Amino acid sequence: MNEIRCGACRRKLGEGEYSRLVIKCPRCGAINTLRAESPPSARRRAPDPQRQTIGNPSKAIADSTSAR
Ligand SMILES: [Zn+2]
């Protein structure tokens, strides 16, 4: 299952499996258009599922920065 998060405020909107999904965030009102084929962030960087950030992407960035 995939976590579905708001791209603007990172609020968790739900989870499940989808091929395409458009969901409006109840918190900030952003329209999130999601497609399972191309996860926008996972594709570009390390294609390593172990390091996939669940929940808080900024934490991973902070971790790698401090580890340096
Ligand atoms: Zn939002």
N, CA, C, O and the ligand as a Tripos MOL2 file, in Angstrom:
@<TRIPOS>MOLECULE
protein
  273   271    69     0     0
PROTEIN
NO_CHARGES

@<TRIPOS>ATOM
      1 N           0.8380   -1.2000    0.0000 N.3       1 MET1
      2 CA          0.0000    0.0000    0.0000 C.3       1 MET1
      3 C           0.8670    1.2420    0.0000 C.2       1 MET1
      4 O           1.9770    1.2500    0.5330 O.2       1 MET1
      5 N           0.3530    2.2580   -0.5910 N.am      2 ASN2
      6 CA          1.0780    3.5160   -0.6410 C.3       2 ASN2
      7 C           0.4310    4.5170    0.2970 C.2       2 ASN2
      8 O          -0.7920    4.5920    0.4150 O.2       2 ASN2
      9 N           1.2540    5.2560    0.9360 N.am      3 GLU3
     10 CA          0.7330    6.3860    1.6920 C.3       3 GLU3
     11 C           0.4220    7.5180    0.7280 C.2       3 GLU3
     12 O           1.1710    7.8030   -0.2060 O.2       3 GLU3
     13 N          -0.6910    8.1380    0.9890 N.am      4 ILE4
     14 CA         -1.0790    9.2610    0.1430 C.3       4 ILE4
     15 C          -0.9450   10.5190    0.9800 C.2       4 ILE4
     16 O          -1.6380   10.6920    1.9830 O.2       4 ILE4
     17 N          -0.0590   11.3810    0.5630 N.am      5 ARG5
     18 CA          0.2060   12.5810    1.3450 C.3       5 ARG5
     19 C           0.0220   13.8210    0.5020 C.2       5 ARG5
     20 O           0.2450   13.8270   -0.7080 O.2       5 ARG5
     21 N          -0.3910   14.8610    1.1780 N.am      6 CYS6
     22 CA         -0.5270   16.1460    0.5060 C.3       6 CYS6
     23 C           0.8510   16.6580    0.1060 C.2       6 CYS6
     24 O           1.7740   16.6780    0.9200 O.2       6 CYS6
     25 N           0.9830   17.0650   -1.1330 N.am      7 GLY7
     26 CA          2.2610   17.5700   -1.6020 C.3       7 GLY7
     27 C           2.6040   18.9250   -1.0240 C.2       7 GLY7
     28 O           3.7660   19.3300   -1.0250 O.2       7 GLY7
     29 N           1.6090   19.6180   -0.5370 N.am      8 ALA8
     30 CA          1.8460   20.9650   -0.0220 C.3       8 ALA8
     31 C           2.1580   20.9550    1.4670 C.2       8 ALA8
     32 O           3.1130   21.5990    1.9020 O.2       8 ALA8
     33 N           1.3730   20.2390    2.2470 N.am      9 CYS9
     34 CA          1.5380   20.3320    3.7000 C.3       9 CYS9
     35 C           1.9130   18.9850    4.3240 C.2       9 CYS9
     36 O           2.0830   18.8860    5.5390 O.2       9 CYS9
     37 N           2.0400   17.9690    3.5020 N.am     10 ARG10
     38 CA          2.4630   16.6440    3.9550 C.3      10 ARG10
     39 C           1.4440   15.9510    4.8560 C.2      10 ARG10
     40 O           1.7600   14.9410    5.4840 O.2      10 ARG10
     41 N           0.2910   16.4560    4.9190 N.am     11 ARG11
     42 CA         -0.7310   15.7730    5.6930 C.3      11 ARG11
     43 C          -1.0510   14.4390    5.0350 C.2      11 ARG11
     44 O          -1.1500   14.3450    3.8120 O.2      11 ARG11
     45 N          -1.2080   13.4250    5.8470 N.am     12 LYS12
     46 CA         -1.5680   12.1300    5.3090 C.3      12 LYS12
     47 C          -3.0410   12.1440    4.9490 C.2      12 LYS12
     48 O          -3.9060   12.4160    5.7820 O.2      12 LYS12
     49 N          -3.2980   11.8470    3.7040 N.am     13 LEU13
     50 CA         -4.6740   11.9000    3.2260 C.3      13 LEU13
     51 C          -5.3090   10.5230    3.2290 C.2      13 LEU13
     52 O          -6.5320   10.3880    3.2460 O.2      13 LEU13
     53 N          -4.4710    9.5120    3.2120 N.am     14 GLY14
     54 CA         -5.0060    8.1600    3.2140 C.3      14 GLY14
     55 C          -3.9350    7.1970    2.7680 C.2      14 GLY14
     56 O          -2.7770    7.5730    2.5910 O.2      14 GLY14
     57 N          -4.3250    5.9660    2.5910 N.am     15 GLU15
     58 CA         -3.3820    5.0190    2.0380 C.3      15 GLU15
     59 C          -4.1280    3.9580    1.2630 C.2      15 GLU15
     60 O          -5.3020    3.6840    1.5100 O.2      15 GLU15
     61 N          -3.4220    3.3720    0.3280 N.am     16 GLY16
     62 CA         -4.0730    2.3880   -0.5060 C.3      16 GLY16
     63 C          -3.3120    2.2040   -1.8000 C.2      16 GLY16
     64 O          -2.1720    2.6470   -1.9410 O.2      16 GLY16
     65 N          -3.9470    1.5580   -2.7200 N.am     17 GLU17
     66 CA         -3.3230    1.3380   -4.0090 C.3      17 GLU17
     67 C          -4.1360    2.0670   -5.0560 C.2      17 GLU17
     68 O          -5.3660    2.0620   -5.0370 O.2      17 GLU17
     69 N          -3.4200    2.6870   -5.9610 N.am     18 TYR18
     70 CA         -4.1060    3.4710   -6.9760 C.3      18 TYR18
     71 C          -3.2430    3.5380   -8.2050 C.2      18 TYR18
     72 O          -2.0240    3.3830   -8.1300 O.2      18 TYR18
     73 N          -3.8520    3.7610   -9.3030 N.am     19 SER19
     74 CA         -3.0810    4.0420  -10.5100 C.3      19 SER19
     75 C          -3.0910    5.5400  -10.7820 C.2      19 SER19
     76 O          -2.0790    6.1240  -11.1700 O.2      19 SER19
     77 N          -4.2330    6.1400  -10.5770 N.am     20 ARG20
     78 CA         -4.3030    7.5980  -10.6630 C.3      20 ARG20
     79 C          -5.3080    8.0820   -9.6320 C.2      20 ARG20
     80 O          -6.3450    7.4620   -9.4000 O.2      20 ARG20
     81 N          -4.9790    9.1730   -9.0410 N.am     21 LEU21
     82 CA         -5.8390    9.6660   -7.9790 C.3      21 LEU21
     83 C          -5.7320   11.1850   -7.9050 C.2      21 LEU21
     84 O          -4.6390   11.7500   -7.9400 O.2      21 LEU21
     85 N          -6.8610   11.8140   -7.8030 N.am     22 VAL22
     86 CA         -6.8780   13.2550   -7.5540 C.3      22 VAL22
     87 C          -7.6090   13.4700   -6.2390 C.2      22 VAL22
     88 O          -8.7650   13.0760   -6.0830 O.2      22 VAL22
     89 N          -6.9330   14.0880   -5.3180 N.am     23 ILE23
     90 CA         -7.5380   14.2590   -4.0050 C.3      23 ILE23
     91 C          -7.2390   15.6610   -3.4930 C.2      23 ILE23
     92 O          -6.1260   16.1710   -3.6230 O.2      23 ILE23
     93 N          -8.2400   16.2480   -2.9240 N.am     24 LYS24
     94 CA         -8.0690   17.5920   -2.3900 C.3      24 LYS24
     95 C          -7.7720   17.5020   -0.9020 C.2      24 LYS24
     96 O          -8.4650   16.8220   -0.1450 O.2      24 LYS24
     97 N          -6.7380   18.1960   -0.5120 N.am     25 CYS25
     98 CA         -6.3560   18.1580    0.8840 C.3      25 CYS25
     99 C          -7.3520   18.9600    1.7200 C.2      25 CYS25
    100 O          -7.6030   20.1310    1.4360 O.2      25 CYS25
    101 N          -7.9180   18.3290    2.7480 N.am     26 PRO26
    102 CA         -8.8960   19.0330    3.5830 C.3      26 PRO26
    103 C          -8.2520   20.0800    4.4760 C.2      26 PRO26
    104 O          -8.9330   20.9430    5.0300 O.2      26 PRO26
    105 N          -6.9570   19.9980    4.6090 N.am     27 ARG27
    106 CA         -6.2770   20.9140    5.5220 C.3      27 ARG27
    107 C          -5.8810   22.2100    4.8380 C.2      27 ARG27
    108 O          -6.1920   23.3000    5.3170 O.2      27 ARG27
    109 N          -5.1860   22.0780    3.7030 N.am     28 CYS28
    110 CA         -4.6960   23.2820    3.0440 C.3      28 CYS28
    111 C          -5.3910   23.5480    1.7210 C.2      28 CYS28
    112 O          -5.2140   24.6080    1.1200 O.2      28 CYS28
    113 N          -6.1810   22.5840    1.2670 N.am     29 GLY29
    114 CA         -6.9730   22.7990    0.0690 C.3      29 GLY29
    115 C          -6.2290   22.5560   -1.2330 C.2      29 GLY29
    116 O          -6.7590   22.8240   -2.3120 O.2      29 GLY29
    117 N          -5.0090   22.0530   -1.1400 N.am     30 ALA30
    118 CA         -4.2460   21.7860   -2.3510 C.3      30 ALA30
    119 C          -4.8190   20.5750   -3.0800 C.2      30 ALA30
    120 O          -5.2540   19.6070   -2.4550 O.2      30 ALA30
    121 N          -4.8110   20.6420   -4.3980 N.am     31 ILE31
    122 CA         -5.2400   19.5060   -5.1930 C.3      31 ILE31
    123 C          -4.0190   18.6450   -5.4770 C.2      31 ILE31
    124 O          -3.0540   19.0920   -6.0960 O.2      31 ILE31
    125 N          -4.0790   17.4280   -5.0220 N.am     32 ASN32
    126 CA         -2.9620   16.5130   -5.2400 C.3      32 ASN32
    127 C          -3.3310   15.5420   -6.3490 C.2      32 ASN32
    128 O          -4.3270   14.8250   -6.2550 O.2      32 ASN32
    129 N          -2.5330   15.5250   -7.3840 N.am     33 THR33
    130 CA         -2.7410   14.5820   -8.4730 C.3      33 THR33
    131 C          -1.6570   13.5260   -8.3800 C.2      33 THR33
    132 O          -0.4690   13.8170   -8.5220 O.2      33 THR33
    133 N          -2.0770   12.3150   -8.1440 N.am     34 LEU34
    134 CA         -1.1190   11.2500   -7.8770 C.3      34 LEU34
    135 C          -1.2070   10.1880   -8.9600 C.2      34 LEU34
    136 O          -2.2860    9.8130   -9.4170 O.2      34 LEU34
    137 N          -0.0370    9.7230   -9.3480 N.am     35 ARG35
    138 CA         -0.0040    8.6250  -10.3060 C.3      35 ARG35
    139 C           1.0080    7.6100   -9.8230 C.2      35 ARG35
    140 O           2.1380    7.9530   -9.4730 O.2      35 ARG35
    141 N           0.5950    6.3740   -9.8080 N.am     36 ALA36
    142 CA          1.4410    5.3300   -9.2490 C.3      36 ALA36
    143 C           2.6580    5.0600  -10.1180 C.2      36 ALA36
    144 O           3.6870    4.6030   -9.6220 O.2      36 ALA36
    145 N           2.5470    5.3410  -11.4170 N.am     37 GLU37
    146 CA          3.6430    4.9960  -12.3230 C.3      37 GLU37
    147 C           4.8890    5.8100  -12.0320 C.2      37 GLU37
    148 O           6.0050    5.3010  -12.1400 O.2      37 GLU37
    149 N           4.7110    7.0520  -11.6690 N.am     38 SER38
    150 CA          5.8640    7.9220  -11.5300 C.3      38 SER38
    151 C           5.8360    8.6670  -10.2060 C.2      38 SER38
    152 O           5.3550    9.7970  -10.1300 O.2      38 SER38
    153 N           6.3470    8.0380   -9.1790 N.am     39 PRO39
    154 CA          6.5130    8.7710   -7.9290 C.3      39 PRO39
    155 C           7.5360    9.8740   -8.1280 C.2      39 PRO39
    156 O           8.6810    9.5920   -8.4800 O.2      39 PRO39
    157 N           7.1570   11.1030   -7.9150 N.am     40 PRO40
    158 CA          7.9770   12.2460   -8.3200 C.3      40 PRO40
    159 C           9.3320   12.3000   -7.6470 C.2      40 PRO40
    160 O          10.3060   12.7150   -8.2750 O.2      40 PRO40
    161 N           9.4260   11.9030   -6.4220 N.am     41 SER41
    162 CA         10.7040   12.0260   -5.7350 C.3      41 SER41
    163 C          11.5040   10.7260   -5.7800 C.2      41 SER41
    164 O          12.7320   10.7560   -5.8680 O.2      41 SER41
    165 N          10.8310    9.6110   -5.7230 N.am     42 ALA42
    166 CA         11.5260    8.3240   -5.6340 C.3      42 ALA42
    167 C          12.2720    8.0020   -6.9220 C.2      42 ALA42
    168 O          13.2360    7.2360   -6.9180 O.2      42 ALA42
    169 N          11.8230    8.5880   -8.0100 N.am     43 ARG43
    170 CA         12.3980    8.2310   -9.2930 C.3      43 ARG43
    171 C          13.7700    8.8420   -9.5050 C.2      43 ARG43
    172 O          14.6790    8.1910  -10.0210 O.2      43 ARG43
    173 N          13.9080   10.0590   -9.1150 N.am     44 ARG44
    174 CA         15.1110   10.8030   -9.4820 C.3      44 ARG44
    175 C          16.3250   10.3760   -8.6720 C.2      44 ARG44
    176 O          17.4230   10.2270   -9.2090 O.2      44 ARG44
    177 N          16.1220   10.1860   -7.4070 N.am     45 ARG45
    178 CA         17.2560    9.9510   -6.5190 C.3      45 ARG45
    179 C          17.5920    8.4710   -6.4160 C.2      45 ARG45
    180 O          17.5040    7.7310   -7.3950 O.2      45 ARG45
    181 N          17.9660    8.0640   -5.2560 N.am     46 ALA46
    182 CA         18.3580    6.6850   -5.0570 C.3      46 ALA46
    183 C          17.1530    5.7660   -5.1720 C.2      46 ALA46
    184 O          16.1940    5.8980   -4.4110 O.2      46 ALA46
    185 N          17.1950    4.8510   -6.1030 N.am     47 PRO47
    186 CA         16.0910    3.9040   -6.2490 C.3      47 PRO47
    187 C          16.2240    2.7700   -5.2390 C.2      47 PRO47
    188 O          16.2600    1.5930   -5.5970 O.2      47 PRO47
    189 N          16.2930    3.1460   -4.0080 N.am     48 ASP48
    190 CA         16.5290    2.1790   -2.9480 C.3      48 ASP48
    191 C          15.3400    2.1630   -1.9960 C.2      48 ASP48
    192 O          15.1680    3.0880   -1.2030 O.2      48 ASP48
    193 N          14.5270    1.1310   -2.0690 N.am     49 PRO49
    194 CA         13.2990    1.0920   -1.2550 C.3      49 PRO49
    195 C          13.5690    1.0980    0.2410 C.2      49 PRO49
    196 O          12.7110    1.4950    1.0300 O.2      49 PRO49
    197 N          14.7550    0.6610    0.6300 N.am     50 GLN50
    198 CA         15.0880    0.6440    2.0490 C.3      50 GLN50
    199 C          15.1570    2.0560    2.6210 C.2      50 GLN50
    200 O          14.8330    2.3040    3.7830 O.2      50 GLN50
    201 N          15.5830    2.9490    1.7760 N.am     51 ARG51
    202 CA         15.7760    4.3130    2.2570 C.3      51 ARG51
    203 C          14.5640    5.1880    2.0000 C.2      51 ARG51
    204 O          14.5840    6.3950    2.2390 O.2      51 ARG51
    205 N          13.5500    4.5800    1.5260 N.am     52 GLN52
    206 CA         12.3460    5.3530    1.2290 C.3      52 GLN52
    207 C          11.8470    6.0220    2.4990 C.2      52 GLN52
    208 O          11.6960    5.3890    3.5440 O.2      52 GLN52
    209 N          11.6080    7.2620    2.3840 N.am     53 THR53
    210 CA         11.1810    8.0190    3.5480 C.3      53 THR53
    211 C           9.6830    7.8840    3.7370 C.2      53 THR53
    212 O           8.8920    8.2160    2.8540 O.2      53 THR53
    213 N           9.3210    7.4010    4.8800 N.am     54 ILE54
    214 CA          7.8970    7.2920    5.1680 C.3      54 ILE54
    215 C           7.5730    8.3140    6.2390 C.2      54 ILE54
    216 O           8.0480    8.2050    7.3690 O.2      54 ILE54
    217 N           6.7970    9.2680    5.9060 N.am     55 GLY55
    218 CA          6.3490   10.2050    6.9140 C.3      55 GLY55
    219 C           6.9640   11.5780    6.7830 C.2      55 GLY55
    220 O           6.2650   12.5610    6.5360 O.2      55 GLY55
    221 N           8.2770   11.6440    6.9490 N.am     56 ASN56
    222 CA          8.8590   12.9770    7.0410 C.3      56 ASN56
    223 C          10.1140   13.1020    6.1900 C.2      56 ASN56
    224 O          11.2100   12.7850    6.6530 O.2      56 ASN56
    225 N           9.9700   13.5550    4.9700 N.am     57 PRO57
    226 CA         11.1180   13.6660    4.0690 C.3      57 PRO57
    227 C          12.1670   14.6400    4.5630 C.2      57 PRO57
    228 O          13.3600   14.4300    4.3410 O.2      57 PRO57
    229 N          11.7570   15.6700    5.2090 N.am     58 SER58
    230 CA         12.7330   16.6590    5.6550 C.3      58 SER58
    231 C          13.6390   16.0830    6.7350 C.2      58 SER58
    232 O          14.7710   16.5360    6.9040 O.2      58 SER58
    233 N          13.1540   15.1040    7.4520 N.am     59 LYS59
    234 CA         13.9780   14.4570    8.4650 C.3      59 LYS59
    235 C          15.1320   13.7110    7.8070 C.2      59 LYS59
    236 O          16.2610   13.7510    8.2960 O.2      59 LYS59
    237 N          14.8520   13.0370    6.7080 N.am     60 ALA60
    238 CA         15.8950   12.3070    5.9980 C.3      60 ALA60
    239 C          16.9480   13.2620    5.4680 C.2      60 ALA60
    240 O          18.1400   12.9540    5.4880 O.2      60 ALA60
    241 N          16.5240   14.3870    5.0060 N.am     61 ILE61
    242 CA         17.4610   15.3800    4.5120 C.3      61 ILE61
    243 C          18.3490   15.8850    5.6570 C.2      61 ILE61
    244 O          19.5570   16.0570    5.4910 O.2      61 ILE61
    245 N          17.7400   16.1130    6.7970 N.am     62 ALA62
    246 CA         18.4910   16.5750    7.9540 C.3      62 ALA62
    247 C          19.4740   15.5100    8.4160 C.2      62 ALA62
    248 O          20.5990   15.8100    8.8170 O.2      62 ALA62
    249 N          19.0210   14.2450    8.3510 N.am     63 ASP63
    250 CA         19.9020   13.1570    8.7740 C.3      63 ASP63
    251 C          21.1380   13.0720    7.8930 C.2      63 ASP63
    252 O          22.2590   12.9820    8.3940 O.2      63 ASP63
    253 N          20.9340   13.1000    6.5850 N.am     64 SER64
    254 CA         22.0690   12.9660    5.6770 C.3      64 SER64
    255 C          22.9820   14.1750    5.7940 C.2      64 SER64
    256 O          24.1900   14.0620    5.5880 O.2      64 SER64
    257 N          22.4310   15.3000    6.1130 N.am     65 THR65
    258 CA         23.2430   16.4890    6.2460 C.3      65 THR65
    259 C          24.1240   16.4070    7.4980 C.2      65 THR65
    260 O          25.3060   16.7480    7.4650 O.2      65 THR65
    261 N          23.5310   15.9560    8.5820 N.am     66 SER66
    262 CA         24.2860   15.8840    9.8240 C.3      66 SER66
    263 C          25.3040   14.7360    9.7960 C.2      66 SER66
    264 O          26.3540   14.8020   10.4350 O.2      66 SER66
    265 N          24.9690   13.6840    9.0410 N.am     67 ALA67
    266 CA         25.8820   12.5410    8.9540 C.3      67 ALA67
    267 C          27.1340   12.8870    8.1600 C.2      67 ALA67
    268 O          28.1570   12.2080    8.2490 O.2      67 ALA67
    269 N          27.0330   13.9240    7.4080 N.am     68 ARG68
    270 CA         28.1510   14.3230    6.5770 C.3      68 ARG68
    271 C          29.2070   14.9360    7.4230 C.2      68 ARG68
    272 O          30.2490   15.3450    6.9100 O.2      68 ARG68
    273 ZN         -2.3590   19.9410    2.3630 Zn       69 ZN69
@<TRIPOS>BOND
     1     1     2 1
     2     2     3 1
     3     3     4 2
     4     3     5 am
     5     5     6 1
     6     6     7 1
     7     7     8 2
     8     7     9 am
     9     9    10 1
    10    10    11 1
    11    11    12 2
    12    11    13 am
    13    13    14 1
    14    14    15 1
    15    15    16 2
    16    15    17 am
    17    17    18 1
    18    18    19 1
    19    19    20 2
    20    19    21 am
    21    21    22 1
    22    22    23 1
    23    23    24 2
    24    23    25 am
    25    25    26 1
    26    26    27 1
    27    27    28 2
    28    27    29 am
    29    29    30 1
    30    30    31 1
    31    31    32 2
    32    31    33 am
    33    33    34 1
    34    34    35 1
    35    35    36 2
    36    35    37 am
    37    37    38 1
    38    38    39 1
    39    39    40 2
    40    39    41 am
    41    41    42 1
    42    42    43 1
    43    43    44 2
    44    43    45 am
    45    45    46 1
    46    46    47 1
    47    47    48 2
    48    47    49 am
    49    49    50 1
    50    50    51 1
    51    51    52 2
    52    51    53 am
    53    53    54 1
    54    54    55 1
    55    55    56 2
    56    55    57 am
    57    57    58 1
    58    58    59 1
    59    59    60 2
    60    59    61 am
    61    61    62 1
    62    62    63 1
    63    63    64 2
    64    63    65 am
    65    65    66 1
    66    66    67 1
    67    67    68 2
    68    67    69 am
    69    69    70 1
    70    70    71 1
    71    71    72 2
    72    71    73 am
    73    73    74 1
    74    74    75 1
    75    75    76 2
    76    75    77 am
    77    77    78 1
    78    78    79 1
    79    79    80 2
    80    79    81 am
    81    81    82 1
    82    82    83 1
    83    83    84 2
    84    83    85 am
    85    85    86 1
    86    86    87 1
    87    87    88 2
    88    87    89 am
    89    89    90 1
    90    90    91 1
    91    91    92 2
    92    91    93 am
    93    93    94 1
    94    94    95 1
    95    95    96 2
    96    95    97 am
    97    97    98 1
    98    98    99 1
    99    99   100 2
   100    99   101 am
   101   101   102 1
   102   102   103 1
   103   103   104 2
   104   103   105 am
   105   105   106 1
   106   106   107 1
   107   107   108 2
   108   107   109 am
   109   109   110 1
   110   110   111 1
   111   111   112 2
   112   111   113 am
   113   113   114 1
   114   114   115 1
   115   115   116 2
   116   115   117 am
   117   117   118 1
   118   118   119 1
   119   119   120 2
   120   119   121 am
   121   121   122 1
   122   122   123 1
   123   123   124 2
   124   123   125 am
   125   125   126 1
   126   126   127 1
   127   127   128 2
   128   127   129 am
   129   129   130 1
   130   130   131 1
   131   131   132 2
   132   131   133 am
   133   133   134 1
   134   134   135 1
   135   135   136 2
   136   135   137 am
   137   137   138 1
   138   138   139 1
   139   139   140 2
   140   139   141 am
   141   141   142 1
   142   142   143 1
   143   143   144 2
   144   143   145 am
   145   145   146 1
   146   146   147 1
   147   147   148 2
   148   147   149 am
   149   149   150 1
   150   150   151 1
   151   151   152 2
   152   151   153 am
   153   153   154 1
   154   154   155 1
   155   155   156 2
   156   155   157 am
   157   157   158 1
   158   158   159 1
   159   159   160 2
   160   159   161 am
   161   161   162 1
   162   162   163 1
   163   163   164 2
   164   163   165 am
   165   165   166 1
   166   166   167 1
   167   167   168 2
   168   167   169 am
   169   169   170 1
   170   170   171 1
   171   171   172 2
   172   171   173 am
   173   173   174 1
   174   174   175 1
   175   175   176 2
   176   175   177 am
   177   177   178 1
   178   178   179 1
   179   179   180 2
   180   179   181 am
   181   181   182 1
   182   182   183 1
   183   183   184 2
   184   183   185 am
   185   185   186 1
   186   186   187 1
   187   187   188 2
   188   187   189 am
   189   189   190 1
   190   190   191 1
   191   191   192 2
   192   191   193 am
   193   193   194 1
   194   194   195 1
   195   195   196 2
   196   195   197 am
   197   197   198 1
   198   198   199 1
   199   199   200 2
   200   199   201 am
   201   201   202 1
   202   202   203 1
   203   203   204 2
   204   203   205 am
   205   205   206 1
   206   206   207 1
   207   207   208 2
   208   207   209 am
   209   209   210 1
   210   210   211 1
   211   211   212 2
   212   211   213 am
   213   213   214 1
   214   214   215 1
   215   215   216 2
   216   215   217 am
   217   217   218 1
   218   218   219 1
   219   219   220 2
   220   219   221 am
   221   221   222 1
   222   222   223 1
   223   223   224 2
   224   223   225 am
   225   225   226 1
   226   226   227 1
   227   227   228 2
   228   227   229 am
   229   229   230 1
   230   230   231 1
   231   231   232 2
   232   231   233 am
   233   233   234 1
   234   234   235 1
   235   235   236 2
   236   235   237 am
   237   237   238 1
   238   238   239 1
   239   239   240 2
   240   239   241 am
   241   241   242 1
   242   242   243 1
   243   243   244 2
   244   243   245 am
   245   245   246 1
   246   246   247 1
   247   247   248 2
   248   247   249 am
   249   249   250 1
   250   250   251 1
   251   251   252 2
   252   251   253 am
   253   253   254 1
   254   254   255 1
   255   255   256 2
   256   255   257 am
   257   257   258 1
   258   258   259 1
   259   259   260 2
   260   259   261 am
   261   261   262 1
   262   262   263 1
   263   263   264 2
   264   263   265 am
   265   265   266 1
   266   266   267 1
   267   267   268 2
   268   267   269 am
   269   269   270 1
   270   270   271 1
   271   271   272 2
@<TRIPOS>SUBSTRUCTURE
     1 MET1         2 RESIDUE 1 A MET
     2 ASN2         6 RESIDUE 1 A ASN
     3 GLU3        10 RESIDUE 1 A GLU
     4 ILE4        14 RESIDUE 1 A ILE
     5 ARG5        18 RESIDUE 1 A ARG
     6 CYS6        22 RESIDUE 1 A CYS
     7 GLY7        26 RESIDUE 1 A GLY
     8 ALA8        30 RESIDUE 1 A ALA
     9 CYS9        34 RESIDUE 1 A CYS
    10 ARG10       38 RESIDUE 1 A ARG
    11 ARG11       42 RESIDUE 1 A ARG
    12 LYS12       46 RESIDUE 1 A LYS
    13 LEU13       50 RESIDUE 1 A LEU
    14 GLY14       54 RESIDUE 1 A GLY
    15 GLU15       58 RESIDUE 1 A GLU
    16 GLY16       62 RESIDUE 1 A GLY
    17 GLU17       66 RESIDUE 1 A GLU
    18 TYR18       70 RESIDUE 1 A TYR
    19 SER19       74 RESIDUE 1 A SER
    20 ARG20       78 RESIDUE 1 A ARG
    21 LEU21       82 RESIDUE 1 A LEU
    22 VAL22       86 RESIDUE 1 A VAL
    23 ILE23       90 RESIDUE 1 A ILE
    24 LYS24       94 RESIDUE 1 A LYS
    25 CYS25       98 RESIDUE 1 A CYS
    26 PRO26      102 RESIDUE 1 A PRO
    27 ARG27      106 RESIDUE 1 A ARG
    28 CYS28      110 RESIDUE 1 A CYS
    29 GLY29      114 RESIDUE 1 A GLY
    30 ALA30      118 RESIDUE 1 A ALA
    31 ILE31      122 RESIDUE 1 A ILE
    32 ASN32      126 RESIDUE 1 A ASN
    33 THR33      130 RESIDUE 1 A THR
    34 LEU34      134 RESIDUE 1 A LEU
    35 ARG35      138 RESIDUE 1 A ARG
    36 ALA36      142 RESIDUE 1 A ALA
    37 GLU37      146 RESIDUE 1 A GLU
    38 SER38      150 RESIDUE 1 A SER
    39 PRO39      154 RESIDUE 1 A PRO
    40 PRO40      158 RESIDUE 1 A PRO
    41 SER41      162 RESIDUE 1 A SER
    42 ALA42      166 RESIDUE 1 A ALA
    43 ARG43      170 RESIDUE 1 A ARG
    44 ARG44      174 RESIDUE 1 A ARG
    45 ARG45      178 RESIDUE 1 A ARG
    46 ALA46      182 RESIDUE 1 A ALA
    47 PRO47      186 RESIDUE 1 A PRO
    48 ASP48      190 RESIDUE 1 A ASP
    49 PRO49      194 RESIDUE 1 A PRO
    50 GLN50      198 RESIDUE 1 A GLN
    51 ARG51      202 RESIDUE 1 A ARG
    52 GLN52      206 RESIDUE 1 A GLN
    53 THR53      210 RESIDUE 1 A THR
    54 ILE54      214 RESIDUE 1 A ILE
    55 GLY55      218 RESIDUE 1 A GLY
    56 ASN56      222 RESIDUE 1 A ASN
    57 PRO57      226 RESIDUE 1 A PRO
    58 SER58      230 RESIDUE 1 A SER
    59 LYS59      234 RESIDUE 1 A LYS
    60 ALA60      238 RESIDUE 1 A ALA
    61 ILE61      242 RESIDUE 1 A ILE
    62 ALA62      246 RESIDUE 1 A ALA
    63 ASP63      250 RESIDUE 1 A ASP
    64 SER64      254 RESIDUE 1 A SER
    65 THR65      258 RESIDUE 1 A THR
    66 SER66      262 RESIDUE 1 A SER
    67 ALA67      266 RESIDUE 1 A ALA
    68 ARG68      270 RESIDUE 1 A ARG
    69 ZN69       273 GROUP 0 **** ****
